[in-house]
Amino acid sequence: MPTLWESVVPRLRRPQAVLPRCRRWLVVEGQSRHRLSLDSRAALLEAAPSLFSRFDGVSKLALKCDRRSDSIGDEALDLISLRCPNLTRLKLRACRALTERGMAALAKHCPNLRKLSCGSCTFGAKGVEAVLRGCPLLEEISIKRLRGWIW
């Protein structure tokens, strides 16, 4: 059975015109997407450069990892925060490999952050402090089950 693409292309008068339109559509779709929810396993680091180059208008991001997997670390959060300077909302769930360093990078590169929600992370009080100091527009913060929480 032919795929949808195989059945459509032969019927087009100018099939060579389809590919540039598809590329343009990808660009438009990438620029218009403002919300992403991603599985934040460690493998996200490898895909992050191309993913966040395509979706450069993201303002709301959810990064969730399951308890049995290795999560993203500081390097990935640094890269994501560099590629998403317009981030206003961030949700981190079970990102256990993040430290104060990653949170400081987030605060440095995403000063427009208004809402932060963290659950089952391990960056501790210094990570929270970095965000509080570096994100002057922060209006709402939710912290649950944060390990390494010592003042």
Sequence and secondary structure as in RCSB ss.txt:
>XXXX:A:sequence
MPTLWESVVPRLRRPQAVLPRCRRWLVVEGQSRHRLSLDSRAALLEAAPSLFSRFDGVSKLALKCDRRSDSIGDE
ALDLISLRCPNLTRLKLRACRALTERGMAALAKHCPNLRKLSCGSCTFGAKGVEAVLRGCPLLEEISIKRLRGWI
W
>XXXX:A:secstr
   HHHHHGGG S GGGHHHHHHHHHHHHHHH  EEEEE BTTHHHHHHHHHHH TT  EEEEE  TTS B BHH
HHHHHHHH TT  EEEEES TB  HHHHHHHHHH TT  EEEEES   HHHHHHHHHHH TT  EEEEES TT  
 
